[in-house]
Amino acid sequence: MGIEELYPAGRLTAAQRATAAAGLDALLLTPGSDLRYLTGYDAREGERLTCLVLPAEGEPTLVVPVLERPDAEAAPGTGYRIVDHADGTDPWPLVRAALPGPVRAVGLADRMWAQQVLALRDALPGAAQRLASDVLREMRIRKSPAEVAALAEAGAAIDAVHLRMGEWLRPGRTEREVAADLAAAIRAAGHAAVDFVIVAAGPNGASPHHGTSDRPIGVGEPVVVDIGGTMPSGYRSDCTRTYVAGGPAPVEFVDYYAVLREAQRAAVAAVAPGVTAEALDAVARDVISAGGFGDAFLHRTGHGIGLDGHEEPYVVTGNPRPIEAGMAFSVEPGIYLAGRHGARIEDIVVCTTDGGQRLNTTPTELIAL
């Protein structure tokens, strides 16, 4: 998989066509995943303006701080010119100059700083502002074969960390100590950055987004370990397994873990083109509800993944969108009993033309360490 395959030359042109079709005169993209998707440039986020000006017609322009021009020039994308601004100068006239003709409406990066949005209103006072994601969503939601390969590489890297869990997760060690070892291992496995490390033992496992603490891990306690990072390609990993540390798990936990595993396996097996996101959520939710733990499943079944850790499609009640080949997302049901313990099993799955492919391949059985 070459980097040029992840950021193909025709992508900017396709985005310009989509911009015109949406009735926008341009997209204005500050640092973030949309900018990287179109140019391959992993730009710094800061008070100095970096902005891709993508007109519906005409030459795209990347406006960058002069001290960051070398990094911008090293990005793998093609088909745009680069202009720079020095500290102490106003960059917004460069943005306006890159927009041919009158500007009636523009699409802004979803996470553009409010400071920049307000400055842009002053620079383009007559332009309506919409979200660039309205244009780029349909391009990004279906992954190309190169993107799937990048996600598979990320999945293999995070799997390698889970397979070493017995080196670090032991009774008596604190969650934070284990998390520090995991963060180092995530980088050693090939990630460029650690996005998150959740080590949630015993009652902390009942909080889906617990994080870590200085609480020691007890003998026989269930431990939810949810880890993920960003690969050099820009594509993300995200995988959760639940372990038991140093002794037999509580009987009630073993019982509901069996229900959870059945739910997760059923949802993965149900992935196929045409199945709606909400129907896929219901597959996991119905198994857990039938097992008597419906109220303990506190979150959606999954989220899309790519250049963002969370992106569309969201596998959740109320989302009627059909799953399509090329969509990649997590399948991660959980059961959480407040004050006692919890469990989650998460794989990244990509929809194929006739089903689904797990990109995480480590066992989902309850693992005693």
Buried (B, 14 or more C-beta within 10 A) or exposed (E): BEBEBBBBEEBBEEBBEBBBEBEBBBBBBBBBBBBBBBBBBBBEEEEBBBBBBBBBEBEBBBBBBEEBBEBBEEBBBBBBEBBBBEEEEEBBEBBEEBBEEEBEBBBBBBEBBEEBBEBBEEBBEEBEBBBBBBBBBEBBBBBBEBBBBBBBBBBBBBBBBBEBBEEBBBBEBBBBBBBBBBBEBBBEBBBEBBBBBBBBBBBBBBBBEBBBBEBBBBEBBBBBBBBBBBBEBBBBBBBBBBBBBBEEBBEEBEEBBEBBBBBBBBBBEBBBBEBBBBBBBBBBBBBBBEBEBEEBBEBBBBBBBBBBBBBBBBBBEEBEBBBBBBBBBBBBBBBBBEEBBBBBBBBBBBBBEEBBBBBBEBEBEBBEB
